[in-house]
Amino acid sequence: MEKKEEKFSSVARGLGNYVDALKMINDFSSSAEREESEEFDHLEGEILEYLGKKSTNPALKFTFLLGSVSSFSKLERFPLYAAFSLLNLVREYKSVVYNKMASIYTQKALHFLKPIDRFLAERLTLETLEARIDKGPVPEMPVGPPLIRIRLVPDTEDYERQKSYWLGLDDEFKRNFLKVPISEFKTYVEAKTGAVKDLEIVLKYVKKNLKWIAWICRTCSKKFSTRQACHDHLEQEHATGLIPSQRMHMPQRISEDWADKVSSVRDWKPVDAVAAVQMIKDQSAHVKSFVYQDGWCNDWPLATDQVIARSQLLKEIRSLLVTFIQHKVLSDSFRERVVYSLVLKLGISKQKLKDCRLLETPQSICFLECDELNRILVFLRKIKSKRDDGTNLVCQAVDGFLQSSLFRGKISVDLQFSFLLLDKQLLLGELKHYDDEGKLQFLVPSDYYGKVRSRGDAILTWLHDNVNVSQEEDGFVFPKPPDANNYGIWLAVLRAIHLTVSVLVAKIARKKQLVEDSNALDEVWI
């Protein structure tokens, strides 16, 4: 293991390039002692905070600043750093969520550092934060313009010369120019970079997965062929860090099956609960044979009392549920509440409700009377359908970086996998980004290009996007590894997730304690 001085010397040498510095910090901190780890966390927070302050894009600024908060929050013995980083954040973005968090860390810092004059001056800021919290909801955070991809400006004289030459070529030559023999491309790569083995690995992956894009987990280097698979892996394996006992008390999103049934029927009709209960008790075999379509059954007796009032309440409940499902904020605890209400009001066991399949459908809500429907409505109205924690800004920052890495033009292959076939749009006009995760197509060159006639010089722009600006060497540059461009934003987002999860873990711990206390009281009462 390297000595402490050598580790920090390595990081210091990388500070000229923040990507290298952040990578070294991440590598060293995993095996560092507590004191060393705190110093690395502090250094990481400083870099992310610097990137946030110098960014002119609101989404990037917020994401980097939030990432720095997460890094500083690890310094449990020094809450001052997290407090100041949160104060910087709430000065830029007004959010009750971070106002509360800033208030908590400011109070911690004041407790530990009362003698420090500079920090005592922040008392006024703390009072301001508490006033903002009391006022409740705040306006939505500002969303800046989307990130743009910066391209090199080609040499005008050279570009015009190439344009004149290209326009003078016949269409047959241009069509053949888009067919690149893979064997010749390998020779070119070997001559330029000596990395032909890497190219062969790429081609092997493409041939197997029929995609040009692979999604790689930075934490464990596991490879995935789809964005969703990588997302699920990160969420399940790395994002939470929760132990099984904590997961028990973690809110679970409502199942997709139950959610689909909410919107499958627009007109919810109140059920005659008294008659339905009698049917369940006297004709259980018949009730179990009821036919459900999309989770709803027409065999239950409809209500004749308070129909208008109950129908209106059901309409409002459905509308709110649809909104919450769209925003993915509806917890499975809502379904449990409905089940509890049914057991309590109808006097029927949970097992019988399950036998009648009422636990599987939102139609069970239609069994409730006005008083309970009103209570459910009050409960639902307290749920926030929109987040004010900056999620939209983090998503925008990530989408901006993702957009810059998407394919400009499709690359296909022939049936024998011997030619790379460039997008025929290069002959027809300007290319656009494709968000198809780099799906590979096998094409017949003569059919694909057919009788395409060239219009314009879009191919020259495409080529000049990757032209080598070095005066020492001609040719084209190969793209840098993705982490050379997006490592900083990836780390900031990961730290932001860790911060959110740490808050969730604290809430789960409190919930777990309340559940244990409740169970203990029940035992004493019994």
C-alpha positions as CSV (number, residue, x, y, z in Angstrom):
1,M,0.0,0.0,0.0
2,E,1.3,3.4,-0.9
3,K,2.2,5.8,1.9
4,K,-0.1,8.7,2.7
5,E,2.3,11.3,1.3
6,E,2.6,9.4,-2.0
7,K,-1.1,9.1,-2.4
8,F,-1.7,12.8,-1.9
9,S,1.2,13.6,-4.2
10,S,-0.4,11.4,-6.9
11,V,-3.7,13.3,-6.5
12,A,-1.9,16.6,-6.5
13,R,-0.3,15.8,-9.9
14,G,-3.7,15.0,-11.3
15,L,-5.4,18.2,-10.2
16,G,-4.5,19.8,-13.5
17,N,-7.0,17.4,-15.0
18,Y,-10.0,17.0,-12.7
19,V,-11.0,13.7,-14.3
20,D,-7.7,12.1,-13.4
21,A,-7.9,13.6,-9.9
22,L,-11.4,12.3,-9.3
23,K,-10.4,8.9,-10.5
24,M,-7.4,8.7,-8.2
25,I,-9.4,10.0,-5.3
26,N,-12.0,7.3,-5.9
27,D,-9.3,4.6,-6.2
28,F,-7.4,5.6,-3.1
29,S,-10.3,6.3,-0.8
30,S,-11.7,2.8,-1.1
31,S,-8.7,1.4,0.7
32,A,-7.8,4.4,2.9
33,E,-8.0,4.6,6.7
34,R,-10.7,6.8,8.2
35,E,-8.5,10.0,8.5
36,E,-7.2,9.6,5.0
37,S,-10.7,8.8,3.7
38,E,-12.0,12.0,5.2
39,E,-9.2,14.0,3.5
40,F,-10.1,12.4,0.1
41,D,-13.8,13.1,0.6
42,H,-13.0,16.7,1.4
43,L,-10.8,17.0,-1.7
44,E,-13.5,15.4,-3.9
45,G,-16.1,17.8,-2.5
46,E,-13.8,20.7,-3.3
47,I,-13.3,19.6,-6.9
48,L,-17.1,19.0,-7.5
49,E,-17.9,22.4,-5.8
50,Y,-15.3,24.1,-8.1
51,L,-16.9,22.5,-11.2
52,G,-20.3,23.6,-10.1
53,K,-19.3,27.2,-9.4
54,K,-17.6,27.6,-12.8
55,S,-20.4,26.0,-14.8
56,T,-22.8,28.4,-16.6
57,N,-25.4,25.7,-17.3
58,P,-28.0,25.6,-14.4
59,A,-28.5,21.8,-14.6
60,L,-24.7,21.1,-14.5
61,K,-24.2,23.7,-11.7
62,F,-26.9,22.1,-9.6
63,T,-25.7,18.5,-10.1
64,F,-22.0,19.3,-9.3
65,L,-23.0,21.3,-6.2
66,L,-25.3,18.6,-5.0
67,G,-22.5,16.0,-5.5
68,S,-20.2,18.2,-3.4
69,V,-22.8,18.3,-0.6
70,S,-22.7,14.5,-0.6
71,S,-18.9,14.3,-0.4
72,F,-18.8,16.9,2.4
73,S,-21.6,15.2,4.3
74,K,-19.3,12.2,4.8
75,L,-17.2,14.3,7.1
76,E,-19.2,13.6,10.2
77,R,-16.6,15.2,12.5
78,F,-16.7,18.4,10.4
79,P,-20.3,19.4,9.6
80,L,-19.2,22.9,8.7
81,Y,-18.2,21.8,5.2
82,A,-21.5,20.3,4.4
83,A,-23.3,23.3,5.9
84,F,-21.5,25.8,3.8
85,S,-21.9,23.6,0.6
86,L,-25.7,23.4,1.3
87,L,-25.9,27.1,1.9
88,N,-24.2,27.7,-1.5
89,L,-26.8,25.3,-3.0
90,V,-29.9,27.0,-1.5
91,R,-28.6,30.4,-2.5
92,E,-28.7,29.2,-6.1
93,Y,-31.8,27.0,-6.0
94,K,-34.8,27.6,-3.8
95,S,-36.0,24.3,-2.5
96,V,-37.7,23.4,0.8
97,V,-35.9,20.0,0.7
98,Y,-32.5,21.5,0.8
99,N,-33.5,24.4,3.0
100,K,-34.4,21.8,5.7
101,M,-31.1,19.9,5.1
102,A,-29.1,23.1,5.2
103,S,-30.9,24.1,8.5
104,I,-30.0,20.7,10.0
105,Y,-26.3,20.9,9.1
106,T,-26.1,24.6,10.1
107,Q,-27.4,23.7,13.5
108,K,-24.9,20.8,13.8
109,A,-22.0,23.1,12.8
110,L,-23.1,25.8,15.2
111,H,-23.1,23.2,18.0
112,F,-19.6,22.2,17.3
113,L,-18.1,25.5,16.2
114,K,-19.8,28.2,18.4
115,P,-16.6,30.2,18.9
116,I,-16.0,30.8,15.2
117,D,-17.1,34.3,14.3
118,R,-17.4,33.6,10.6
119,F,-19.9,30.9,11.1
120,L,-21.9,32.7,13.8
121,A,-22.7,35.2,11.0
122,E,-24.7,32.4,9.4
123,R,-27.3,32.5,12.2
124,L,-29.3,35.0,10.1
125,T,-29.1,32.6,7.1
126,L,-30.5,29.8,9.4
127,E,-33.4,32.0,10.4
128,T,-34.1,32.8,6.8
129,L,-34.0,29.0,5.9
130,E,-36.5,28.3,8.7
131,A,-38.8,31.0,7.4
132,R,-38.7,29.6,3.9
133,I,-39.5,26.1,5.3
134,D,-42.5,27.5,7.1
135,K,-43.8,29.1,3.9
136,G,-44.0,25.7,2.3
137,P,-43.9,25.0,-1.5
138,V,-41.5,27.1,-3.6
139,P,-41.4,27.9,-7.3
140,E,-40.0,25.3,-9.6
141,M,-36.2,25.4,-10.1
142,P,-34.9,27.2,-13.2
143,V,-34.1,24.9,-16.1
144,G,-31.5,26.3,-18.4
145,P,-30.9,25.6,-22.1
146,P,-29.9,22.1,-23.2
147,L,-26.3,21.3,-23.3
148,I,-24.7,21.7,-26.7
149,R,-22.0,19.6,-28.3
150,I,-18.9,21.8,-29.1
151,R,-17.3,20.9,-32.4
152,L,-14.0,22.0,-33.9
153,V,-14.2,24.6,-36.6
154,P,-12.6,23.2,-39.8
155,D,-10.1,25.1,-41.8
156,T,-12.1,27.1,-44.3
157,E,-9.7,26.9,-47.2
158,D,-9.1,23.2,-46.8
159,Y,-12.9,22.6,-46.4
160,E,-13.7,24.5,-49.6
161,R,-11.1,22.5,-51.5
162,Q,-12.5,19.2,-50.3
163,K,-16.1,20.4,-51.0
164,S,-15.2,21.3,-54.6
165,Y,-13.5,17.9,-55.1
166,W,-16.4,16.0,-53.5
167,L,-19.1,17.7,-55.6
168,G,-17.2,16.9,-58.8
169,L,-17.4,13.1,-58.1
170,D,-20.1,11.0,-59.7
171,D,-22.8,9.3,-57.6
172,E,-21.5,5.8,-58.1
173,F,-18.2,6.7,-56.6
174,K,-19.8,8.5,-53.7
175,R,-22.0,5.4,-53.0
176,N,-19.0,3.1,-53.0
177,F,-17.1,5.5,-50.8
178,L,-19.7,4.8,-48.0
179,K,-18.8,1.1,-48.1
180,V,-15.8,0.6,-45.8
181,P,-14.1,-2.9,-46.0
182,I,-13.6,-4.1,-42.4
183,S,-10.2,-5.6,-43.3
184,E,-8.9,-2.3,-44.6
185,F,-10.3,-0.5,-41.6
186,K,-8.4,-2.9,-39.3
187,T,-5.2,-2.1,-41.2
188,Y,-5.8,1.6,-40.8
189,V,-6.5,1.3,-37.1
190,E,-3.4,-0.8,-36.6
191,A,-1.3,1.7,-38.4
192,K,-2.7,4.7,-36.6
193,T,-3.1,3.4,-33.0
194,G,-1.8,-0.2,-32.8
195,A,-5.1,-1.1,-31.2
196,V,-6.5,-3.5,-33.7
197,K,-7.2,-6.1,-30.9
198,D,-9.5,-3.6,-29.3
199,L,-11.3,-3.1,-32.6
200,E,-11.7,-6.8,-32.9
201,I,-13.2,-7.0,-29.4
202,V,-15.7,-4.3,-30.4
203,L,-16.6,-6.0,-33.6
204,K,-17.1,-9.3,-31.8
205,Y,-19.4,-7.6,-29.3
206,V,-21.4,-5.9,-32.1
207,K,-21.8,-9.2,-34.0
208,K,-23.0,-11.0,-30.8
209,N,-25.3,-8.3,-29.4
210,L,-26.3,-6.6,-32.7
211,K,-25.6,-3.2,-31.1
212,W,-22.8,-0.7,-31.3
213,I,-23.4,0.6,-27.7
214,A,-22.5,-1.2,-24.5
215,W,-23.5,0.1,-21.0
216,I,-20.8,-0.5,-18.4
217,C,-21.1,-0.1,-14.7
218,R,-18.2,2.0,-13.4
219,T,-18.3,0.4,-10.0
220,C,-17.9,-3.3,-10.9
221,S,-17.2,-3.0,-14.7
222,K,-20.1,-5.3,-15.6
223,K,-21.3,-4.9,-19.1
224,F,-24.9,-4.5,-20.3
225,S,-26.5,-4.3,-23.8
226,T,-29.4,-2.0,-22.8
227,R,-29.7,1.2,-20.8
228,Q,-32.5,-0.2,-18.7
229,A,-30.5,-3.3,-17.7
230,C,-27.6,-1.1,-16.6
231,H,-30.0,1.2,-14.7
232,D,-31.7,-1.7,-12.9
233,H,-28.2,-3.1,-11.9
234,L,-27.1,0.2,-10.5
235,E,-30.3,0.7,-8.6
236,Q,-30.3,-2.8,-7.1
237,E,-26.6,-3.4,-6.5
238,H,-24.9,-0.1,-5.9
239,A,-27.3,2.8,-5.4
240,T,-28.9,2.0,-2.1
241,G,-26.4,0.1,0.0
242,L,-29.3,-0.9,2.2
243,I,-29.1,-4.1,4.3
244,P,-32.0,-6.5,4.2
245,S,-33.5,-5.3,7.5
246,Q,-33.7,-1.8,6.1
247,R,-35.2,-2.9,2.8
248,M,-38.2,-4.3,4.7
249,H,-39.1,-0.8,5.7
250,M,-38.3,0.9,2.4
251,P,-41.3,2.2,0.5
252,Q,-42.2,0.0,-2.4
253,R,-43.6,1.4,-5.6
254,I,-47.1,0.1,-6.5
255,S,-46.9,-2.9,-8.9
256,E,-47.3,-2.2,-12.6
257,D,-50.2,-4.7,-12.8
258,W,-52.2,-2.8,-10.1
259,A,-51.2,0.5,-11.7
260,D,-52.4,-0.6,-15.1
261,K,-55.8,-1.5,-13.7
262,V,-56.3,2.0,-12.3
263,S,-56.4,3.5,-15.7
264,S,-58.0,0.6,-17.6
265,V,-61.5,1.7,-16.6
266,R,-62.4,5.4,-16.7
267,D,-65.8,5.3,-15.0
268,W,-65.6,3.9,-11.5
269,K,-69.0,2.8,-10.2
270,P,-69.7,2.5,-6.4
271,V,-70.5,-1.1,-5.3
272,D,-73.3,-2.0,-2.9
273,A,-71.0,-3.1,-0.1
274,V,-73.8,-4.7,2.1
275,A,-75.1,-6.8,-0.7
276,A,-71.6,-7.7,-1.8
277,V,-70.6,-8.9,1.7
278,Q,-73.8,-11.0,1.9
279,M,-72.8,-12.6,-1.5
280,I,-69.3,-13.3,-0.2
281,K,-70.6,-15.0,2.9
282,D,-73.5,-17.0,1.3
283,Q,-72.2,-17.6,-2.2
284,S,-68.5,-17.8,-1.8
285,A,-68.1,-20.4,-4.6
286,H,-70.1,-18.3,-7.0
287,V,-68.1,-15.1,-6.1
288,K,-64.8,-16.9,-6.7
289,S,-65.9,-17.7,-10.2
290,F,-66.6,-14.0,-11.1
291,V,-64.9,-13.0,-14.4
292,Y,-62.5,-10.0,-14.3
293,Q,-61.5,-8.1,-17.4
294,D,-58.5,-5.8,-17.1
295,G,-58.9,-6.2,-13.3
296,W,-62.5,-5.2,-13.1
297,C,-65.7,-7.3,-12.6
298,N,-69.2,-6.4,-13.7
299,D,-70.8,-9.0,-11.4
300,W,-70.7,-7.1,-8.2
301,P,-74.0,-5.4,-7.2
302,L,-74.0,-1.6,-7.8
303,A,-75.0,0.9,-5.1
304,T,-78.3,2.7,-5.2
305,D,-77.6,5.0,-2.2
306,Q,-75.3,8.1,-2.3
307,V,-74.4,7.2,-5.9
308,I,-73.7,10.7,-7.1
309,A,-71.5,11.6,-4.0
310,R,-69.5,8.4,-4.1
311,S,-69.1,8.5,-7.9
312,Q,-67.6,12.0,-7.6
313,L,-65.2,11.0,-4.9
314,L,-64.2,7.9,-6.9
315,K,-63.6,10.1,-9.9
316,E,-61.3,12.4,-7.9
317,I,-59.4,9.5,-6.4
318,R,-58.9,7.9,-9.8
319,S,-57.6,11.2,-11.2
320,L,-55.0,11.6,-8.5
321,L,-53.9,7.9,-8.7
322,V,-53.4,8.2,-12.4
323,T,-51.2,11.4,-11.9
324,F,-49.2,9.7,-9.1
325,I,-48.6,6.6,-11.2
326,Q,-47.4,8.8,-14.1
327,H,-45.0,10.5,-11.8
328,K,-44.0,7.2,-10.2
329,V,-44.7,8.4,-6.7
330,L,-47.5,6.0,-5.6
331,S,-46.4,3.7,-2.9
332,D,-47.7,0.2,-2.3
333,S,-48.7,1.4,1.2
334,F,-51.7,3.0,-0.4
335,R,-53.0,-0.4,-1.5
336,E,-52.4,-1.7,2.0
337,R,-54.4,1.2,3.4
338,V,-57.4,0.3,1.1
339,V,-57.1,-3.4,2.3
340,Y,-57.1,-2.3,5.9
341,S,-60.2,-0.1,5.3
342,L,-62.0,-3.0,3.7
343,V,-61.3,-5.4,6.5
344,L,-62.3,-2.8,9.0
345,K,-65.5,-1.6,7.3
346,L,-66.8,-4.8,5.7
347,G,-65.9,-7.2,8.5
348,I,-64.3,-9.6,6.1
349,S,-61.0,-11.3,6.6
350,K,-58.0,-10.4,4.4
351,Q,-57.9,-14.1,3.2
352,K,-61.5,-13.9,2.0
353,L,-60.8,-10.7,0.1
354,K,-57.9,-12.4,-1.5
355,D,-60.0,-15.4,-2.4
356,C,-62.4,-13.0,-4.1
357,R,-59.5,-11.3,-5.9
358,L,-60.3,-7.9,-4.4
359,L,-56.7,-7.5,-3.3
360,E,-55.6,-7.6,-6.9
361,T,-57.7,-4.7,-8.2
362,P,-58.4,-1.0,-7.5
363,Q,-62.1,-1.9,-7.8
364,S,-61.9,-2.7,-4.1
365,I,-61.9,1.1,-3.5
366,C,-65.5,1.2,-5.0
367,F,-66.7,-0.9,-2.0
368,L,-66.0,2.0,0.5
369,E,-68.6,4.5,1.7
370,C,-68.3,8.3,1.5
371,D,-66.6,8.8,4.9
372,E,-63.7,6.5,4.1
373,L,-63.4,7.7,0.5
374,N,-63.1,11.3,1.9
375,R,-60.3,10.1,4.3
376,I,-58.5,8.5,1.3
377,L,-58.9,11.7,-0.7
378,V,-57.5,13.8,2.1
379,F,-54.5,11.4,2.3
380,L,-53.9,11.5,-1.5
381,R,-54.0,15.3,-1.6
382,K,-51.1,15.4,0.8
383,I,-48.9,13.5,-1.7
384,K,-46.6,15.6,-3.8
385,S,-46.8,14.7,-7.5
386,K,-43.9,16.9,-8.4
387,R,-40.5,16.8,-6.7
388,D,-38.7,20.0,-5.6
389,D,-35.4,18.3,-5.0
390,G,-33.8,19.2,-8.3
391,T,-34.4,15.8,-9.9
392,N,-35.4,17.5,-13.2
393,L,-32.1,19.4,-13.3
394,V,-30.0,16.3,-12.6
395,C,-31.9,14.4,-15.4
396,Q,-31.3,17.3,-17.8
397,A,-27.6,17.4,-17.0
398,V,-27.3,13.7,-17.7
399,D,-29.4,13.8,-20.8
400,G,-27.2,16.6,-22.1
401,F,-24.1,14.5,-21.8
402,L,-25.9,11.4,-23.2
403,Q,-27.1,13.4,-26.2
404,S,-23.6,14.4,-27.1
405,S,-22.6,10.7,-27.2
406,L,-25.4,9.4,-29.3
407,F,-24.8,8.2,-32.9
408,R,-24.8,10.8,-35.6
409,G,-25.8,8.5,-38.4
410,K,-26.3,4.8,-38.4
411,I,-23.5,2.3,-39.2
412,S,-24.8,-1.0,-40.7
413,V,-23.0,-4.0,-42.1
414,D,-23.5,-6.3,-45.1
415,L,-24.8,-9.8,-44.7
416,Q,-21.3,-11.3,-44.7
417,F,-20.0,-8.8,-42.0
418,S,-17.2,-7.8,-44.3
419,F,-18.2,-4.1,-45.0
420,L,-19.2,-1.2,-42.7
421,L,-22.0,0.6,-44.4
422,L,-22.2,4.3,-43.5
423,D,-25.5,6.1,-43.3
424,K,-26.9,7.0,-46.7
425,Q,-28.2,10.2,-45.2
426,L,-24.6,11.4,-45.6
427,L,-25.3,11.7,-49.3
428,L,-28.8,13.2,-48.8
429,G,-28.5,15.8,-46.1
430,E,-27.7,16.8,-42.5
431,L,-27.5,13.9,-40.0
432,K,-29.3,13.9,-36.7
433,H,-28.7,12.0,-33.5
434,Y,-30.2,8.6,-33.2
435,D,-31.4,7.4,-29.8
436,D,-31.8,3.8,-30.8
437,E,-29.0,2.5,-28.6
438,G,-26.9,1.7,-31.7
439,K,-28.9,-1.1,-33.1
440,L,-27.1,-3.0,-35.8
441,Q,-28.7,-3.7,-39.2
442,F,-27.6,-6.2,-41.8
443,L,-28.2,-4.8,-45.3
444,V,-27.5,-5.6,-48.9
445,P,-25.4,-2.6,-50.1
446,S,-26.9,-2.5,-53.6
447,D,-30.4,-2.4,-52.1
448,Y,-29.6,0.1,-49.3
449,Y,-27.8,2.7,-51.4
450,G,-29.8,1.8,-54.6
451,K,-30.0,4.8,-56.8
452,V,-29.3,7.4,-54.1
453,R,-28.3,10.7,-55.7
454,S,-26.0,12.9,-53.7
455,R,-27.3,16.3,-52.5
456,G,-24.9,18.6,-50.8
457,D,-21.8,18.0,-48.7
458,A,-23.1,16.7,-45.3
459,I,-20.5,14.0,-45.3
460,L,-17.7,16.6,-45.2
461,T,-19.2,18.1,-42.0
462,W,-19.4,14.6,-40.5
463,L,-15.8,13.9,-41.4
464,H,-14.6,17.2,-40.0
465,D,-16.2,16.6,-36.7
466,N,-13.4,14.1,-36.0
467,V,-10.6,15.7,-38.0
468,N,-7.1,15.7,-36.4
469,V,-6.1,19.2,-35.6
470,S,-2.5,18.2,-35.0
471,Q,0.0,19.7,-37.4
472,E,2.2,16.7,-37.0
473,E,-0.1,14.0,-38.2
474,D,-2.9,13.8,-40.8
475,G,-6.0,11.7,-40.6
476,F,-8.8,11.4,-38.1
477,V,-8.9,11.1,-34.4
478,F,-10.6,8.2,-32.6
479,P,-13.1,9.1,-29.9
480,K,-11.8,9.3,-26.4
481,P,-13.2,6.9,-23.8
482,P,-16.6,8.1,-22.5
483,D,-15.2,8.6,-19.0
484,A,-12.8,11.2,-20.3
485,N,-15.8,13.4,-20.9
486,N,-18.4,12.4,-18.5
487,Y,-16.6,11.0,-15.4
488,G,-17.2,14.2,-13.5
489,I,-20.9,14.3,-14.1
490,W,-21.2,10.6,-13.4
491,L,-19.5,11.0,-10.0
492,A,-21.6,14.0,-9.1
493,V,-24.8,12.1,-10.0
494,L,-23.7,9.1,-8.0
495,R,-22.8,11.2,-5.0
496,A,-26.2,12.9,-5.3
497,I,-27.9,9.5,-5.2
498,H,-25.9,8.5,-2.2
499,L,-27.0,11.7,-0.4
500,T,-30.6,11.0,-1.2
501,V,-30.3,7.4,0.0
502,S,-28.5,8.4,3.2
503,V,-31.6,10.6,4.0
504,L,-33.9,7.8,3.1
505,V,-31.9,5.4,5.3
506,A,-32.3,7.8,8.2
507,K,-36.1,7.9,7.6
508,I,-36.2,4.1,7.3
509,A,-34.4,3.7,10.6
510,R,-36.9,6.0,12.3
511,K,-39.8,4.1,10.7
512,K,-38.3,0.8,11.8
513,Q,-38.0,2.1,15.4
514,L,-41.6,3.2,15.3
515,V,-42.8,-0.2,14.0
516,E,-40.8,-1.9,16.8
517,D,-42.3,0.4,19.4
518,S,-45.8,-0.2,18.1
519,N,-45.4,-3.9,18.1
520,A,-44.0,-3.8,21.7
521,L,-47.0,-1.7,22.8
522,D,-49.4,-4.2,21.1
523,E,-47.8,-7.0,23.1
524,V,-48.1,-5.1,26.3
525,W,-51.8,-4.2,25.6
526,I,-52.6,-7.9,24.8
